[in-house]
Amino acid sequence: MRIDNLTPGTLSTIDAKFTGQNNIEITSSGLDAFTLRLAGHPQFVPAQKVTVKVDGKLFTVKTNDAVSFSRSDNSWVNKKFTPGLTSKQPGAEGPISAAIGGNHIYVYGTGGNPSGEELGERKAAALLAADWNGMAGRIMVFPRVLSDKELRQSDYDNSNLILFGTKETNAIIAKFADRLPVQLSNDAKDYGLLYIFPVNKHYVLINSGLPWWTPPKKAPGQGGMAFMGSKVDGLKNFKDFILFRESSDNIIAGGTFDNDWKLPAEAAAIMKNTGVVTTK
């Protein structure tokens, strides 16, 4: 049994069993599509009719191998689910930590006429994020750090991109701005926005404003999320997106994009109310 479609962030369950030869009974919740791969099961006879009861709805089908079901207008139909070009699917499903799960490059911006000191600070932040030496265990990973002016076409083709800044300060964020679902104002103070998004069969991870590892403004010993090792270690704590103020201990909105990589309505409303975020 393979789950083909579900609502991100919502628990889905399915219980599928043979009740006799070529008779199958299924109960599910929170599920939008699935496929039964029947070949080789001792109670399956190929090329003969199979009776499948899905949440009380009865289907009779003939197959040699597999049979698929999907929801349409809140009812099950005997149809294979096909994700849209911009839908979540294997390799384009998040969460944030998926961006560092393969080849990736840390990219700082040179836009907005920064002073030499500010440009150095931007590069230093990217270098800090790329330093994996604090990871638990012995991990020999040395990601590249580039400016937005140094990125080559082969980098787009072969790597995920960890992008720091906004469309005003990073030319690569500006390049994808018309596709991105959410953006932080360049003059936002004390805010950080972090989210993952698929672009051209790879991921971009956008970090605008404060970096995700910004420490909370608390006295030592008062708790708070600490990134004691590598900065990428903390990414596993997040889903698809977070908007925070002062530090990622203080998340204003966070969660999972829907199946079309759009913000849930509640999260979008909360972000807009801050006055520092625009959404699509």
N, C-alpha and C positions, 0 to 999 in steps of 0.2 A: 504494500500500500504506500503510495507516494502522495504527499500533500502538494497540490499545485498552486493554491491561492488561499490566502488568509488575510485577516486584518492585522497589520503590524501593531504590536503592543497589546493585543487582545489574546487571551488564552484560547486556543483551539484544541478540541479533543475529537477523536474518532475511535470507534470500536467496530471492527469488521471481522466477521467470522462465517465459516461455512456451517450451515445447519443440516446439510445433506449434499448429495452429489449435484453439482451445478446450481445449488441454492445458497444464496449469501444474504446475510442480514447485517445492516449497518445502522449505527446510531452516531450522531455527531452533534457538535455545538461549536459556534464561532468559526465555521469552516465555509469556504466559498468554492473550492474545487479540489478534486482528488482523482487519482487513477489507481485501479486495481490491476496489478500485474499477476496474471493467473497461471501462466505457463509453468508446468512442472509440479503444481499442487496435486496431491493424490486424489482430491475430491473434485478436480476439474477435468472434464472431458472436452477437448477442443472441437471446434466446429459444430457444437451442439448448442441448443438454446440454454442460456443461463438466466436464472431468475434472481434479480437483485432487489431487495427492499431497502430503500434509503430513507431513514426517518419516517417510515410508514408508507412511503410512495413506492409502488411496485413497477419494476421495469423487466422486460424480457428481451434479451439481446443474444446475438450469436457472434462468437469471436474465437480466434485461435490463440490469442495471447493476452490482450489487455482491454480494459473497458474504462472509460472516463465519464465523470459527472461534474457538472458545475451549476451554480445557482443563477437563475434568471428570474427577475421579478419576485424574489423571495421564494422561489420554488425550484426543486431540483430538475435538471434536464440531462439527458444522455448525450453530453457534448464535451469535447476536450477543451480545456481552458487554454487560450492563447494570449499571452501578455502583450500589451501594446508596446510600441517602440520606446515610450518613456515610462513604462511601468517598472515597479520593482520586480526583479527576477534574479536568478543565480548570477553572481558576479556584479550585480547592481542592486544591492539590498541593504547596505550598511552592516553594522552600526559604525560609529566614528572610528573605532579601532581598526576597522577593515582597511582604512587608507594606508596604514603602516604594515599591513600583512604581506605586502609584496614589494617590488621595486618602488621606491619613492624618493622624491627630491624636495628639499626645503627651499622655498623661494621667498626672498624678501623684496620689497618694492623700492624703487628709486624715484617714484613720481612725487609731484607736489613741491619741487624745488627745496628739498631738505638741505639743511646745513651739513657740513662734514661730520659734526658731532652726532646729529640725528641719524644720518645714514649709517654711521658706525653702530649706533644703538640698534637700528633695525637688523643689521647683519648679525650683531651679537645675540639678539633674541633667536634668530634662526639657527645659529650655531649651537646655542644652548638647547634648543629643542632637538637638534640632531645628535646630541651627545648621549649615546646609549650606555655609557660606561657604568651608570648607576643601576642598571637592570640586575635583578636577582640572577645569580649564576654567572657563568662565563659565556657571554654572547659577543661574538666578533662581528659587529655591524658598524659600518662606516658610511652612512648616507651622505650624498652630495648636498652642498649648500650653494645656491646660485642666486644672483640677482635676476629680476624680471627681464633685464636686457641680455642675459647670457643664455637663456633657455633656447634649445634647438628643437627642430621638428622631431628628431629622434627621441627627445625627452618626452614630448607629448605622446608619441607612439608607444613608448615602452614603460612609462612610469606613472604612478600616482603623484599628484602634486600637493604639497602642504604649503598653502599660500597665506602669507601674513600681510595684513593691511586691509585697505578698502579699495574700491574702484578708482578713487582719486590718487592713491599712493602706490598701487601695484597694477602694472599694465596687464598682467595675466588675469586678475580678477575683473578688470575692465573688459577684457576680451570676451569673457563669459557672462558679463553682467546681465544681458538680456535673457539668459536662461535661468539664472539663479533665483531661488524662491524667496530669499530674504537677504537684506543688506543693512549694515549698520552705518549710521551717519558718520562722516569723517570727523566731525567736531564733537562727537559724543564723549562725555567725560565719565570716568569711573565705570564704564560698561565693557563687557567682553562678549563677543558672539563667536560661537564655534559650531560648525556643522559640516556634514559630509554630503556630497552630491555627485552623481555619475555624469561624466563627460567623455564622449568618444571611447567607450569601452574601458575607461579607467575612472578613478575617483579624483575629485579635488576635495581637499579639506581646507575650509576657509576659517582663519582665525583673525577676526577684526577687533580692534580696540585692545583691551587688556589680554595678555596671553593667558591660556587656560591654567597655568601653574601659579598665577599670582597668589601669594599667601594672604590669608585673612588678616584683617587688622585686629588681631587679638594678642593679648599678652601671652608669653610662653606658659605652657601648661594649661591653657584654657580650652584646648581641643581645636577642632577644625580639620579640614582635609589637608593633609600634608603630602607633598611630592618629594619625599626624602631621597629617592633614587633618580633614575632617569625620568625626564619629563613625560616621555611617551608612556611610562608606566600608568599614569593617571588616566589615560584615554579610555581604558577598559571600564571605567566607572560611568561612562556616558552612553546614551543611546544614539539617536541621529543628530540631535541639535540641543544646544543650551544657550540661553541668554542669561548672563549673570551681572551682578553689580558688585564691584570692589574685589570679589574673589568668587571662585566656583563653589565656595561654601554657601553662597547666597544666590541661588538660582531663581531667576524670575520666571522663566518658562523653559521647559525642557521636555523631551520625549522623542517620539518616532514619527517620521513623515508617513503619509498615507501611501497607498499602492501606486499613486501617480506622482510621488515625490512632492506633495504639497503639504503645507503646514495644516494640522488640525485647526478647525475654526476657533476653538477656545484659546489655543496657544497664539494664533495669529492676532486675536483681539488683545490679549495681554501685551504682546510685543508692541503693537501699534500704540497702545495707551501710554507707553513710556515716552513717546515723542522722538525717539532716537533710531527707530527701525522702520524700514519700508518693506512691505511684503507684496507678493503677487497672488 
